[in-house]
Amino acid sequence: MKASLVITAAALTLGCASVMAQDADRTGWPESYTVGTASQGGTYFAYGSGWANLVATELGLSGGAEVTGGPMQNMALVHTGDASFGMTTLGPAAESLAGTNPIAPGLEMTNACAMFPMYQTPFSVTALSSSGITSVAEIPAGAKIGFGPAGSTSDTYFPRMMETLGVDFERRNGGWTDLGSQLQDGLLDVIAFAAGVPVPAVSQLEVQTDVNIIEFTEEEQAKIQEAFPVASFEIDASTYTTLTENARSVSMWNFSIANCDLPDSFVEAVVDIVMSDNERMMGIHKAAASTIPENWDKNNVLMWHPGAAKWFRENANADIADEMVFSK
């Protein structure tokens, strides 16, 4: 399935571009671009559509977001140049660099470069309150669990996490909005979300029905951290109306990525637009609270695009090693 949300230069209504965008050398810049996101109803699509359109507006280009299968597919699309930009979590990024991306086994996707830090992706479980499921241990054997789009971060890691915790399940895939509808209709027992919070599909479920947002126990959290490239995380109680206190979780960092062959000045201008005004990014999605320059150091996987590295070195005093910057 392909869908896109595009803003064209003719439709621009916002103010002047940033000083850097105005003064940039535009030699070799593309006339249009796409940003690989994920399924509708998930944080990637909402966040990605926002910054894609913001950049199009500021730079006077035609560009926008494209629905994809998520981080694994985005790595492939950006590596091949079928998408200029994309969004990925660092776990799938590492697998893609190593040639173990299931979309193209054996292909080392080294032409996708880090552009800017986005936010952390918490892993959380949601069930209908009527199911009586209030903990991972209470998920019944053979439960039908929705893990998001095939190849997404959730689909890549959450089934393995559930197996590590001893859960017996039937695996289901689909877009987050569709899975939410299936949960309401009784076709699923549980949805295992891996997405920036608040997840639009969860917020929508809260409006329509009573749900349980299930946290990990301390023991479950520790077991998952030992087995997977994740960090401890707490979903703040203010994130969802259902929560009365912070919920224990684990998370993985997300970074935007750019095709490594894009002009340095183009990528530098894009990074400047996104990273120079966090309040504007927060207006796109609350997860952008972490889209701040000082989080550049959360990338320990991807080579930096030279244009992005230049921006962070000059504007965030980033100590990015030369060997971590892509050489064209």
C-alpha positions as CSV (number, residue, x, y, z in Angstrom):
1,M,0.0,0.0,0.0
2,K,1.3,3.4,-0.9
3,A,-0.1,6.8,0.1
4,S,1.4,10.2,0.4
5,L,0.8,13.5,2.0
6,V,2.5,16.2,-0.1
7,I,2.7,20.0,0.1
8,T,3.7,21.8,-3.1
9,A,5.5,25.1,-3.5
10,A,2.3,26.5,-5.0
11,A,0.4,25.8,-1.8
12,L,2.9,27.4,0.5
13,T,1.3,29.8,3.0
14,L,3.8,30.1,5.9
15,G,6.4,32.8,6.4
16,C,9.9,33.2,5.1
17,A,12.4,30.4,5.1
18,S,15.2,30.3,7.7
19,V,18.3,32.4,7.0
20,M,20.3,29.3,6.3
21,A,17.7,28.1,3.8
22,Q,17.7,31.5,2.1
23,D,21.5,31.7,1.8
24,A,22.2,28.0,1.0
25,D,24.0,27.0,-2.1
26,R,21.3,25.0,-3.9
27,T,23.5,23.3,-6.5
28,G,22.3,19.8,-7.0
29,W,19.2,20.1,-4.8
30,P,16.3,17.9,-5.8
31,E,13.1,19.6,-7.0
32,S,11.0,17.2,-4.8
33,Y,11.5,14.6,-2.1
34,T,9.6,12.0,0.0
35,V,10.0,11.0,3.6
36,G,9.5,7.3,4.4
37,T,7.3,7.0,7.6
38,A,5.1,4.1,8.5
39,S,1.4,3.2,8.7
40,Q,-1.3,5.8,9.3
41,G,-2.4,5.9,12.9
42,G,1.1,5.6,14.2
43,T,3.5,8.2,15.5
44,Y,5.9,7.9,12.5
45,F,3.3,9.0,10.0
46,A,2.1,11.9,12.2
47,Y,5.6,13.1,13.1
48,G,7.1,12.5,9.6
49,S,4.2,14.2,7.8
50,G,4.7,17.2,10.0
51,W,8.4,17.7,9.5
52,A,8.2,16.8,5.8
53,N,5.7,19.5,5.1
54,L,7.5,22.0,7.4
55,V,10.7,21.6,5.4
56,A,8.8,21.8,2.0
57,T,7.3,25.1,3.2
58,E,10.5,26.6,4.4
59,L,12.6,25.5,1.4
60,G,9.9,26.1,-1.3
61,L,10.1,22.6,-2.6
62,S,7.6,19.9,-3.3
63,G,7.8,17.2,-0.6
64,G,5.9,15.1,1.8
65,A,5.4,11.9,3.7
66,E,4.9,8.4,2.3
67,V,3.2,5.5,4.0
68,T,5.7,2.6,4.3
69,G,6.2,-0.6,6.3
70,G,8.3,1.4,8.8
71,P,12.0,1.4,9.8
72,M,13.2,-1.6,8.0
73,Q,11.6,-0.6,4.7
74,N,12.7,3.0,5.2
75,M,16.3,1.9,5.5
76,A,16.0,0.1,2.2
77,L,14.2,3.0,0.5
78,V,16.7,5.6,1.6
79,H,19.7,3.4,0.8
80,T,18.5,2.9,-2.8
81,G,17.5,6.5,-3.2
82,D,13.8,5.7,-3.8
83,A,13.2,8.0,-0.8
84,S,15.4,11.0,0.0
85,F,14.6,10.8,3.7
86,G,13.2,8.3,6.2
87,M,12.9,7.5,9.8
88,T,14.3,4.5,11.6
89,T,15.0,3.0,15.0
90,L,18.6,2.2,15.8
91,G,18.0,-1.6,16.2
92,P,16.6,-2.1,12.7
93,A,19.3,0.3,11.4
94,A,22.1,-1.9,12.9
95,E,20.5,-5.0,11.3
96,S,20.2,-3.2,8.0
97,L,23.9,-2.2,8.0
98,A,24.9,-5.8,8.9
99,G,22.9,-7.1,5.9
100,T,20.2,-8.9,8.0
101,N,17.3,-6.6,6.9
102,P,14.6,-9.2,5.9
103,I,13.5,-6.9,3.0
104,A,16.9,-7.6,1.2
105,P,18.9,-10.2,3.1
106,G,22.6,-9.9,2.5
107,L,22.4,-6.3,1.3
108,E,24.4,-4.0,3.6
109,M,22.4,-0.7,3.5
110,T,25.3,1.6,4.1
111,N,24.0,4.5,2.0
112,A,21.5,5.6,4.6
113,C,23.0,8.3,6.9
114,A,22.0,9.8,10.2
115,M,20.4,13.2,9.9
116,F,18.9,14.2,13.3
117,P,17.6,12.6,16.6
118,M,13.9,12.2,16.9
119,Y,12.7,10.5,20.0
120,Q,12.6,7.3,21.9
121,T,10.1,4.5,21.0
122,P,8.6,2.9,24.0
123,F,7.3,-0.7,23.8
124,S,3.9,-1.0,25.4
125,V,0.9,-3.4,25.5
126,T,-2.7,-2.4,25.2
127,A,-5.9,-4.6,25.7
128,L,-9.5,-3.8,26.2
129,S,-10.5,-3.5,29.9
130,S,-13.3,-6.0,29.2
131,S,-10.6,-8.6,28.5
132,G,-9.5,-8.6,32.1
133,I,-5.8,-8.6,30.9
134,T,-3.9,-6.3,33.3
135,S,-0.4,-7.8,33.0
136,V,1.8,-9.6,30.5
137,A,1.6,-12.7,32.6
138,E,-2.2,-12.6,32.2
139,I,-2.1,-12.8,28.4
140,P,-3.8,-16.2,27.7
141,A,-2.0,-18.9,25.7
142,G,-2.7,-18.6,22.0
143,A,-3.7,-14.9,22.3
144,K,-4.0,-13.1,19.0
145,I,-1.5,-10.2,19.2
146,G,-1.2,-7.4,16.7
147,F,2.4,-6.3,16.2
148,G,2.0,-3.5,13.7
149,P,3.1,-3.5,10.1
150,A,5.3,-6.3,8.9
151,G,8.9,-5.3,9.2
152,S,8.2,-2.5,11.6
153,T,10.3,-2.0,14.8
154,S,7.4,-3.5,16.8
155,D,7.1,-6.5,14.4
156,T,10.8,-7.0,14.4
157,Y,11.3,-7.0,18.2
158,F,8.1,-7.3,20.1
159,P,7.3,-11.0,19.1
160,R,10.8,-11.9,20.3
161,M,10.3,-10.0,23.5
162,M,7.0,-11.8,24.1
163,E,8.7,-15.1,23.5
164,T,11.5,-14.1,26.0
165,L,8.7,-13.4,28.6
166,G,7.1,-16.8,28.0
167,V,4.0,-15.6,26.2
168,D,2.4,-18.0,23.7
169,F,0.6,-16.1,20.9
170,E,-0.7,-16.0,17.4
171,R,1.0,-13.2,15.4
172,R,-1.1,-10.6,13.5
173,N,0.2,-7.7,11.4
174,G,-1.4,-4.5,10.0
175,G,-1.5,-0.8,10.3
176,W,-2.1,0.6,13.8
177,T,-5.5,2.1,13.0
178,D,-6.7,-1.2,11.5
179,L,-5.3,-3.2,14.5
180,G,-7.1,-0.8,16.8
181,S,-10.4,-1.5,15.0
182,Q,-9.7,-5.3,15.2
183,L,-9.1,-5.0,19.0
184,Q,-12.4,-3.2,19.4
185,D,-14.2,-5.8,17.3
186,G,-12.8,-8.7,19.3
187,L,-10.6,-10.0,16.5
188,L,-7.4,-9.4,18.6
189,D,-6.7,-9.9,22.3
190,V,-3.8,-7.5,22.6
191,I,-1.9,-4.9,20.6
192,A,1.9,-4.7,21.2
193,F,2.8,-1.1,20.3
194,A,6.3,0.2,19.6
195,A,5.8,3.9,18.7
196,G,6.5,7.3,20.0
197,V,3.9,8.4,22.6
198,P,1.2,9.3,22.6
199,V,0.4,6.7,19.9
200,P,-2.5,8.2,17.9
201,A,-4.2,4.8,17.6
202,V,-4.1,4.4,21.4
203,S,-5.5,7.9,22.0
204,Q,-8.3,7.1,19.6
205,L,-9.1,3.8,21.4
206,E,-9.3,5.7,24.7
207,V,-12.0,7.9,23.3
208,Q,-14.0,5.0,22.0
209,T,-13.7,2.4,24.7
210,D,-12.1,1.4,28.0
211,V,-8.5,0.1,27.6
212,N,-5.7,-1.2,29.8
213,I,-2.3,0.1,29.1
214,I,-0.1,-2.7,30.5
215,E,3.4,-2.0,31.9
216,F,6.2,-4.4,32.4
217,T,7.2,-5.6,35.8
218,E,10.7,-4.8,37.0
219,E,11.7,-8.4,36.4
220,E,10.2,-8.4,32.8
221,Q,11.9,-5.0,32.1
222,A,15.3,-6.4,33.2
223,K,14.9,-9.6,31.2
224,I,14.1,-7.6,28.0
225,Q,17.0,-5.2,28.5
226,E,19.4,-8.1,28.9
227,A,18.3,-9.7,25.6
228,F,17.7,-6.7,23.3
229,P,19.2,-3.3,22.4
230,V,16.8,-1.2,24.5
231,A,16.9,1.1,27.5
232,S,14.6,1.5,30.5
233,F,11.8,4.0,30.0
234,E,8.7,5.3,31.8
235,I,5.6,6.4,29.9
236,D,4.5,9.5,31.8
237,A,1.0,9.3,33.3
238,S,0.0,12.5,31.5
239,T,0.5,10.8,28.1
240,Y,-2.9,8.9,28.2
241,T,-6.1,9.5,30.1
242,T,-6.1,5.8,31.0
243,L,-2.9,6.0,33.0
244,T,-3.0,7.1,36.7
245,E,0.7,6.7,37.2
246,N,3.9,6.3,35.1
247,A,4.1,3.0,33.3
248,R,7.3,1.0,33.2
249,S,8.5,0.3,29.7
250,V,11.7,-0.1,27.5
251,S,12.6,2.1,24.5
252,M,14.8,2.4,21.5
253,W,16.0,5.6,19.9
254,N,14.7,6.9,16.5
255,F,16.7,8.9,14.1
256,S,15.8,10.5,10.8
257,I,17.9,9.3,7.9
258,A,19.0,10.8,4.6
259,N,20.4,9.2,1.4
260,C,24.1,9.7,1.9
261,D,24.5,11.1,-1.7
262,L,22.2,14.1,-1.2
263,P,24.0,17.5,-1.4
264,D,25.5,18.5,1.9
265,S,24.0,22.0,1.8
266,F,20.5,20.5,1.3
267,V,20.7,18.2,4.3
268,E,22.3,20.9,6.4
269,A,19.4,23.2,5.6
270,V,16.8,20.5,6.4
271,V,18.5,19.8,9.8
272,D,18.6,23.6,10.5
273,I,14.8,23.9,10.0
274,V,14.0,20.9,12.2
275,M,16.5,21.4,15.0
276,S,16.3,25.2,15.3
277,D,12.8,25.6,16.6
278,N,11.7,22.8,19.0
279,E,8.5,24.6,19.9
280,R,7.4,24.4,16.3
281,M,8.3,20.7,16.2
282,M,6.3,20.1,19.5
283,G,3.3,21.6,17.7
284,I,3.6,18.7,15.2
285,H,3.9,15.9,17.9
286,K,4.6,15.8,21.6
287,A,7.3,13.2,21.0
288,A,9.4,16.0,19.5
289,A,10.2,17.0,23.0
290,S,13.3,14.9,22.5
291,T,14.1,16.3,19.0
292,I,16.8,18.6,20.4
293,P,20.4,19.1,19.4
294,E,22.0,17.7,22.5
295,N,20.6,14.2,21.7
296,W,22.9,13.9,18.7
297,D,25.1,11.6,20.8
298,K,22.3,8.9,21.0
299,N,23.4,7.7,17.5
300,N,26.1,5.0,17.9
301,V,25.1,3.0,14.8
302,L,24.8,5.1,11.6
303,M,27.3,7.1,9.8
304,W,26.4,10.8,9.8
305,H,25.5,12.6,6.6
306,P,28.3,15.2,6.1
307,G,25.7,18.1,6.0
308,A,24.1,16.9,9.2
309,A,27.5,16.5,10.9
310,K,28.5,20.0,9.9
311,W,25.3,21.5,11.5
312,F,25.7,19.6,14.8
313,R,29.4,20.4,15.0
314,E,28.7,24.2,14.4
315,N,25.5,24.5,16.4
316,A,25.6,21.9,19.1
317,N,29.3,21.6,19.8
318,A,28.9,18.0,18.8
319,D,32.1,15.9,19.0
320,I,31.3,13.7,16.0
321,A,34.4,11.7,15.1
322,D,35.6,12.0,11.5
323,E,35.3,8.2,11.1
324,M,31.6,8.4,11.9
325,V,31.0,10.9,9.0
326,F,30.1,9.4,5.6
327,S,32.8,10.0,3.0
328,K,31.5,10.5,-0.6
